[in-house]
Every structure is written in C-alpha cells, then in structure tokens.
Amino acid sequence: MPPTEAAWLAGLIDGDGTISLTRRHRNEHRQLEISIANTDFALLKTVKSCVGLGRICLLYTSDAADDYFWVLFSGGGGGGGG
C-alpha cells in the first residue's frame, strides 16, 4: 500500500473507526478487530479495495440514510475474507 493510502486509511480509522480486542464466545482467544462505520457505501468499498480484506455490512437503516460498517478480524475469522 502506498504511503499516501496508508495515511488516508489511518486518518479514517482515527476519525470514524474502532480498534478493539473481541471474542465471539467465552472460550475463544481474543481477536483484533478494526472497523469503520459510515453512511458512504462507496467510501467503505474503497477501504475494502485498499486493504484487500474485510467485509461491509449494513448496520442500520433509517429514513435519513443507511449506516454501513467495514470490519476486519485478525486470524481470518469473521470479516477477514469476505
């Protein structure tokens, strides 16, 4: 990834994103999760294209706008490949 794209992505994660350790079940090891929530679906498609991984999901639908999020889990789980 070129440095300018990496800087753009870092700014987007800093402004609209979340970095956390999660687990889906009590007995699982924690996974790193990086996500970005936004109403601009095209922006999240660009993020997915830049990173080459992750999944875009519909978070919430309202009369004003749809909310989407892009998510990536470490270890290939969850949103890692789709």
C-alpha positions as CSV (number, residue, x, y, z in Angstrom):
1,M,0.0,0.0,0.0
2,P,1.5,3.4,-0.9
3,P,2.3,5.7,2.0
4,T,-0.5,8.2,0.9
5,E,-3.1,5.5,1.0
6,A,-1.8,4.2,4.4
7,A,-2.0,7.8,5.8
8,W,-5.6,8.2,4.4
9,L,-6.7,4.9,5.9
10,A,-5.1,5.8,9.3
11,G,-6.9,9.1,9.4
12,L,-10.2,7.4,8.5
13,I,-9.7,4.8,11.3
14,D,-8.7,7.5,13.7
15,G,-11.8,9.6,12.9
16,D,-14.6,7.1,12.1
17,G,-13.1,3.8,13.2
18,T,-12.6,1.5,16.1
19,I,-9.7,-0.8,17.0
20,S,-10.6,-3.4,19.7
21,L,-10.0,-6.9,21.0
22,T,-13.1,-9.0,20.8
23,R,-14.2,-12.6,21.1
24,R,-17.5,-14.1,20.0
25,H,-17.6,-16.9,22.6
26,R,-16.3,-17.1,26.1
27,N,-13.7,-19.8,25.5
28,E,-12.2,-18.2,22.4
29,H,-9.0,-16.3,22.3
30,R,-9.4,-12.6,21.6
31,Q,-9.1,-11.3,18.1
32,L,-8.0,-7.9,16.8
33,E,-10.9,-6.1,15.2
34,I,-10.7,-3.0,13.1
35,S,-13.9,-1.4,11.9
36,I,-15.1,1.8,10.2
37,A,-18.7,3.0,10.4
38,N,-20.0,5.4,7.7
39,T,-23.1,6.2,5.6
40,D,-21.0,6.3,2.4
41,F,-21.0,2.8,1.0
42,A,-18.6,3.8,-1.8
43,L,-16.1,5.0,0.7
44,L,-16.2,1.7,2.5
45,K,-15.8,-0.2,-0.8
46,T,-12.7,1.9,-1.4
47,V,-11.4,0.9,2.1
48,K,-12.0,-2.8,1.3
49,S,-10.3,-2.4,-2.0
50,C,-7.2,-0.7,-0.5
51,V,-6.8,-3.3,2.3
52,G,-7.8,-6.3,0.2
53,L,-9.8,-7.9,3.0
54,G,-12.8,-7.3,5.3
55,R,-16.5,-7.3,5.0
56,I,-19.0,-4.5,4.5
57,C,-22.3,-4.9,6.4
58,L,-25.5,-2.9,6.8
59,L,-25.6,-1.6,10.3
60,Y,-28.8,0.4,10.4
61,T,-31.4,1.6,8.1
62,S,-33.4,4.8,8.7
63,D,-35.3,7.3,6.7
64,A,-32.3,9.6,6.5
65,A,-29.6,7.3,5.4
66,D,-28.3,3.7,5.7
67,D,-25.4,3.1,8.0
68,Y,-22.7,0.6,7.0
69,F,-19.5,-0.7,8.5
70,W,-16.4,-2.3,7.2
71,V,-14.8,-4.8,9.6
72,L,-11.7,-6.9,9.6
73,F,-10.8,-9.5,12.2
74,S,-7.3,-11.0,12.7
75,G,-6.7,-14.6,12.1
76,G,-9.1,-14.8,9.2
77,G,-12.2,-15.1,11.4
78,G,-15.4,-13.2,11.0
79,G,-14.8,-10.4,8.4
80,G,-11.3,-11.5,7.4
81,G,-12.0,-12.8,4.0
82,G,-15.4,-11.7,2.7
